[in-house]
Amino acid sequence: MVGSILAYNHDEREFHARQQEEAARAARQAQSVGALSVGELAAAGAFIKADGNVSRHEFAVVGRALVNENVLHAAAFIDVVHLDERARFERRQGFPIVERGPDGTLVKAGRRAVYYPLTYTVTNRQGIAATGAGFDLGTDPTRAPYLMRATADGRATATGVIPLLVGGVGINVYKAVYRDGAPTATVAERHRALVGFAAGSFLLKDLAATAITTLPDDVTAQLDVAHRTVIGPPGDLEDPAQARIQIADRTWLLVVHDPNRPDVSIPILYGAAGLAMAAVLGSLIWVWSREERLRKLQREADEDSLSGLRTRRRFEQEVRAAMARSRRDGTTGALLMLDLDRFKSVNDSHGHPAGDKLIKEVSAVLRGRIREGDVVGRLGGDEFAVALPSCRPDEANVVAKAIVDAVREHEPDDPDVEAITVSVGVAVFGINPKMSYATLVSEADTAMYAAKDAGGDDFRLFDPDAIRVGASGRG
């Protein structure tokens, strides 16, 4: 009976640790995607600041890059127009500034001294849009306070959950744009230097999807903000795990419930029966913990025991899933095949333990050079692979060069082992929706062997006509 209780307590602790890790992993995924979008929104603001009066065409170029590469549903530019500039603004843009009061009724023209008209909008489903053009956000009580906060502190500021002007329910993030070269050390200076806002819209369902996709299928999740569930089933989940998600200056709460918790009622019931029921209770506990043991075995099958990276089988599964998402979303990604140069000489000169230690060190180097959401695996021996979902070819080249440089610059922990280099081949998926996984691997292998034949310590991008030389340290 004591053994049964101890086994149950052990299973209970493991359950809570696993459930908390599931919540933390999902929250990190959602937060990293949101942070990337907010960071690029700030970069767009810097472009607008440097360029001055941004044109419709210029905003279309910047805005499409934002909504096509990130989870942003829409991007917008909001002007700041003073009363004496209103007529000139309306002539230049071709639409009037539309003011509405808190009740939605039109406000008489000229009543306010400063206006915040929505000037340009780009969504991830269309080009430059007229949605809400000219609407004065300064009269909107759901948005105006956040514009003022973004102006005052200079940070990206997120609204609460609101109906979006471009459709759907979500949040807006505003980043103030100040006049280039103007002082912005104080709140008063920031108000005087304000020229507009770079704005982004997140759909709630898209934010939730970035977190939920990392969870097992049988796990229930809620997305809460201000003690209110905005995505997921209503009501309180039983004994959940929680993790925080930071989007701009607003904190969300991801609540996760894993249904595979060990059941406590049956051990208590049979515990009262005494030693006569010990054998039955032991059998039941074995059954209860069997599913968790199977999950543990599955996790071990997915992780390479030496390097801690994905196994070949698991890596293939994740790349196939990334290719499917690429076909669905119309995006591109990249596969990098890596082979260590002259690794056999390490095993021959210093023995296999030294080679295994070097494999572990290279694995750590690779983990330090990839983004959240990228996948790195060990395919066997000294062969590695990296999958870069949602990645353009030029970005893949940057990652490949960083990996080549990092491996070359790594000094082995064992001073008797010489430094090693790596050859990398890059292949892009998503351009041809009919590309198979086998074709993708073959193209990456071809590019990798081209780099190795050229002397190694370099990378190549696969080209069906010719293998182009990558701009690595060797050239």
N, C-alpha and C positions, 0 to 999 in steps of 0.2 A: 504493500500500500504506500509506503514511503517512497519507493521507487516510482510508482505511478504518479504521485503528486509532483516529485521532482522533474519527471519527464514532461508533465503538463506545463509546469512553470517554465521549463527551458523552451518548449514550443511557443509559449505565450510571449516570451521575451524576443525570440527570433521573429515572430509575427510582427510585433510592434516595430522592431528595427527595420524589417523589410518594408512595411507599409510607410514608415517615415522616409526611407530612402526613395521609394517610388514617388512620393509627393515632392521631395526635394529635387529629384532629377527632372520631373515634369515642370516644376517651377523655374528651374535654371534654364530649361529649353525656352519657355515662353519669355522669360526676362531677357535672355540673350537676343532673341529675335526682335523684341520690342526695343531694346537698347540700340541695336544696329539701325533700326528705322529712325529712331529719335536722333541718333548721332548724324546720320546722313541728312536729316531735316535741318540740323544745325549747320551742316556744310552748305546746304542750299541757301540758307540765310546769309552765310558769309559771301557766297557768290553774288547774291542780290545786293548786299552791302557794297561790295567792291564795284559792281557794275553801275550802280545808281538807279535810274529809272528803267526797270526791266521791261522788255517788250513781250508781247504775246508769244512770239516765236521762241524767244529765249526761255521764257517760263515753260513752254511746252517741252523743250529739250530737257530741262532740269527736272520738271515734274514727272515726265514719263520714266526717267531713270529711277526716280524714287518709288513709284507705284509698281513698276515692273519687276524690280529686284527684291522688294521687301514685302512685309505683310500689310503695308499701308493700303487702305482701300481708296484713298484719295489724297491729293496734295493741293494746296491752295496758296495764293498770295493775297494778303489783306493790306490795302493801302491805308495811310493816315492822311486825311484831307482836312485842312482848315477851312473855315467859312469863306474866306476871301479867295480860296483856290477852287471852290466847288464847281463853278461854272466851267473853268478851264479843264478840270478833270473830266467832267461829263462830256465836253466836246471831244477831248482826246480819246476817251474810251468808247464813246458812242452809246452810252447808256446812263440813265440818271441814278443818283444815289437814292435808294429807297429806304425810308425810315419807318420803323414800326414801334409802337409803344408796347408796354408789358402785356396789354390785352390783345395785341396783334393788329390793332387799327393803325392806319397811316398817320404819321406825325406831320404837321405843317412844315413845309420846306423852310430852311433858314432858322429853325428854332434852336438848333444846337451849334456850338462853336467849333467842335471837332467831330469828324465822322470817321468810321472804320469800315469802308465799303469792301465787300468781297470782290476782288478784281478778276482773278484767274482761278480756274479749277481744272484739275486733271484727275480722272478716275482710272482704276485698273481695268475698266471695261470699255473705255472709249478715249478719244483724244482730248484736245482742249475743249472744255465744256462751258456752257452759259448758265449752268445750274446756280441759282442764287446770285447771279451777277448784279452788282450794285447794292445788294442788301447791306444795310448799315448794322454791323454786329454790335456797335456800341449801344443800340437800343434793345438788344436781346438780353433779358435778365439771366438766361442760362449760359451765356457766353461772355458777356461784357466783364464780369468780375475777374475772369481768368485772363482776359486780355490785359486788364490793369495789373494783375499780379505778375504776368510775364514781363510787362514793361518795367515794373518797379525793381524786380530782383535779377533780371537778365537771364534767368534759367528757363529751360523748357518746362512748360506748365500744362498739366493735363486737366481736362474738365471731368465732371461726373458723367454718369451714363445718360446720354441724351439722344433724341432723334437726330440723325445726321441730315444735313441739307442735301446730300447726294444720295439719300436713301439708306434705309436700315437703321439699326440702333447700335451705338458704340460710344467712343470718346473722341474728343478733339485734343490735339497737342499743339500749343502755340510757342513759337520761338521768336522773340522780339528781334527786329533788324534795326540797328542804329546807323546813323549817318557816318560814313567812313571818315576816320580821323577825329571825330568829335569826342570830347571827354565823357566818360561814363562811370566815373568813380562813385558818384552819389545818385540817390533816387531822382533828385531834381535834374541832374545832368542827363540821366537816362531818358526822362520824359522829354526834355528839350531835343535830344538827339534822335528820337524815334522817327523812323520813316515807314515802318510797316511790320508785318509779321509773316514768317513762313509757317504754314499750318499743315497738319496731317490728320487724317481721320482713320481710326481703327474700328473695324466691325467687331462686335463682341464675339460672334461665332468664329471669326478668324483667330482672335487672340486665344480663345479656348482651345481651338483645334491644335495650335502649336504645342500646347501642354498635353492634351489628352492623347495625342498620337503616340506618345512615349510610354503610355500606361498599358498594362495587360488588358485584354478584351473584357474580362469579368470585373474590372475595378470601376466603381462609381466615383464621379468627380463633380464638384461644384466650384464655381468661380464666384467669390463674394467680394463686395465692395461696400463699405460703410454699413456693415452688419446686415447686408441684404444680398440674397442669392440672385445673381443676374444670369447665370448659365448653369444648367444642371437641374436635377429633381428638387422640388420644394421641400422644406422641412429640414430637421437636423438629421445628419447621418449618424449611425451607431458607432461609437468609439472610433472616430476618424483620426487621420494624421493631417497636419496642416503645414503649409509652407508659404512664405510671402513672395510676392512678385512685385518688383518696383518698375513702374512705367512712368518715365519723367519724374515728377515730384509726387506721384500718387501711388499708394501701396494697395495691392489686391491680395486676396487670400485664396489660395488653392486648397480645397478640402477634399481628401481622398479617403474612400472606404473600400478596403479589400475584404471580400466576403469569405475568404479562406481562413478565418480565425479559428483556432482550436475551441471546441465547445466545452464550457466548464460545467454545465448542468449534469451531464452523465457521470463524470468522475465523482462529483459530490454525492449523487444518488447511490452509486455502487460503493463509495467509500464507507457509507453507513452500514453496509452489509458485512464488513469485516474481512478477515483473512480468507473466508470461504469463497469470496468473489474476486480475489486478487488475480487469478488466472484470466477470468473473463475481462476484468478491467484492463489488464495488460494487453490482451488481444485488441480491445477497442482502441486503446491509445495507439497501438501500432497502426491500426487502420486510419485513425485521424491524422497521424503524422505522415502517412504514406505519400499523399499528394505533395506535401512540402518537400519530402526527400526527392521525389521525382523532379520537382522544379529545380532543386539544387543540382541534381545530376544534369538537367538541361542547361543550367547556367555554366557548369563546368565544361560541357560539350561545346559551348559557344566561345570559350576563352582559352587561348593557347597557354599551356602550363608554364612554358619558359618565359615568354615575353609579356604575358598578360594582355596581348592584343586579341582581336577577333581571329577565330580559326578560319580556314579556307572556306568551309561550308557556310558558316555564319556570315562571312564577308560577302560571299556571292549572293546570299539572300538579301542583304541590305542594299547591295548595288542594284539588284533587279528591282527592288522596291523603289529606289531613287530614280531609276530609268522610267518606271511606270508613272511616278509623280511628274517627271519631266515631260512625258508625253501628254499628260492630262493638263498641266499648267502652261505648256508652251515655253518652258525654260530650258536652259542648257546646264550641263554639269560636266565633270571631268573625272577620268580614272588615271591614276599615276601608278605605274609598275616600277619597282625599285629592285636593284640587285647590287649587293656590295662588291666592290672591285677587289680582286686578289684576296678574298676572304679565306680561300683554301690554304694560303701560305700561313695564316695565323694558326689554323688547326695543325698544320704540318710542323710548324716551328715551336709552338708553345703548348700544344695539346688541346683536346676538345673542351676541358673545363674553361680554359682561357677564351676559346671561341664562343662558348655559351655565355660567358660573362660579357663579352663584347656585344653579342646579340641583345642582351638586356639593356646595355647602355644605349645602343642605337634605337631601341624601342622607346626609351625615355626621351631621346632627342626628337623622334617623330611626334610623340604626343605633345611636345612643347611647341610644335610648329604648325598645328592645325587649329581650325576654328571649332567652336561648339557646334555640334551637328555633323561635322565631318566624321568619316569612318576610316580607321587604320587597322590593317590586319597583317598577320604573318602567314604567308602561303606555304612555308616550308623552307628548311635550311636557312640561307641568307637572303631569301626572297620576301619582299614586303609589298604591300599595295595600299594606296590611299584613295578613297572616294570623296569627291568634292561636290555635293549636291548644290544646285542653284549657284553655279559658278560659270563666269564667262571664260573663253579661252585665254585672254590676256591675264585674268586673275589666276588661272591655273598655272601659267608660266611663272608668275610671281611666287606662288607657293613652291613650285618645283625648284626654282633657283634658291629659295630660302632653305629648302631641305638639303640641296647639294652643298651649299655653303656651311650649313650647321654641322653636317656629318664630317666635312673636311676639317672644320675648326675644332671638333671635339677631340680632346686628349684622353685616351683610355686611362682608366684608373690604375691599371697595371703598367708601371713605367717601362717594363720590358717589351710590351706590345706596341708595335708601331701604329701610328694613326692610319685611319682607313678612309676611303672615299666611296662614292655611290654613283651609279648610272641610273638615270630616271627617264622613262618614256611616258608621254602625255597623250591621251586620246580623249576626244570630246564626244559626249552623247547628248541627244536632244535635238540636234540639227536634222538628222534623218530619223523620223519616228518609227521606221521599220527596222532599225538597227537591233541586232540580237546581242545578248550578253557575250556569246562566244566571239562575235565579230569585234566588239569593244575591247575584249582582252587581247585578241590577236593584234589589233592596231597598236595598243599600248605596248605590247611585247616587241613589236617591230620597231617602234620608236626607241624603246629602251636598248635594244641590241645595236641600233644605229649609234646611240651615244656611247655604248661600250666599245664598239669597233673603232670609234674615233679616239679612243684612249681613255674613256671613262671620266669620272669626276665632272659630269656635265649632264644636261638633259636635252631631249629632243621632243618636239611636238609633231605628232603624226600628220602627214599630209598625203592624200591619195596620189598626188603627182610627184612629190619629192619630200624628203624629211628635212624640215628646216632646222638650222642650228639655233639652240636656245642661248639667250644672253646670260650665261652663268659666269662664274668667276674665271673659268678657263677660256670662254669665248667660243 
